[in-house]
């Protein structure tokens, strides 16, 4: 089992920055994919950014150049630095982890990010 706990959401004006953090605990050594999804009101949950097996991160097109994902294996954390925020970035952001060996997925409880115009 893996537990994911996010922190760092909040309210920010357009053009501002926020940093989200996700702390993983439990059986984290088999995590192969870790990243962030978001879900805006009335929309489907979408991938924001993730890291697969320590390779180059992948980003959703609308956040490229503005968001940066990073993983600290020693601390079992993954962070999302969000710059130049836009109102359309407003959503609940979820940390996500996948363990291919066990074929299971884990989600954090979500953290609200609100960007005012």
Secondary structure, 3 states (H helix, E strand, C coil): CEEEEEECCEEEECCCCEEEEEEEEECCCCCCEEEEEEECCCCCCEEEEEEECCCCCEECHHHCCCEEEEEECCCCEEEEEECCCCHHHCEEEEEEEEECCCCEEEECCCEEEEEEC
